[in-house]
């Protein structure tokens, strides 16, 4: 597994984050959703790292 700083421009990471935020909004009360969307995560004040196995984005199973 390779962990790298991610610029959040790749399709795989964008899809994972979109799916995560969508799921959070489905199962969590609105006042308890504490997740940033993709554009907010692209702030220069935020460092984002992702884990990869070859060309596949690592996810917990």
N, C-alpha and C positions, 0 to 999 in steps of 0.2 A: 504494500500500500504506500502510495506517495501523497504526502500532504503538501499543498502549494497555496500560495496567495492567489486568489481568484479575482479577476477583473469583472466578473459577472456579465460577460458578453456572450458566453457560449449557450447554445440551445439546451443542453442537458441540465445545466445548473438553473437556467431560467425556468424550465419546466418543473424541476423539483421544487423550487421556491414557490412557483405559482400553485402547484398542487398542495404544498404545505399550508399556504395562507388560505386557500379555499377550504381545506379540511378544518383548519382552526376556526374559521368563520361558521362552519356547519355544526361543530360539536361543542363550541365554547361560548359561554354568554358574552355578548358584545363588550361588556365592561372588563372582561378578563382576557381579551385577545391582545397580547403584547408582542406583536410580530410586525416587522417592517416589510413593506413591499419592495420589489426589485429596485425601483428608482430611488427609494429612500436608502437602501443598502449601498447604492453606488456613490453615496456621499464621500467626499475626499477625507472626511473625519473618521470613516469606518474602514477597518481592515477586515477582509473576509477571506477565510481559508476553506478549502474543500479537499476531500480525500478521494483519491483515484486509484483504481486497480487497472492498469493498462489504459485503455480508452474508456473505461466504464467508471462513472461516478459512483463512489462508495456510499452505500446506504446501510443503516442498521437493519437487521432482519430478526 
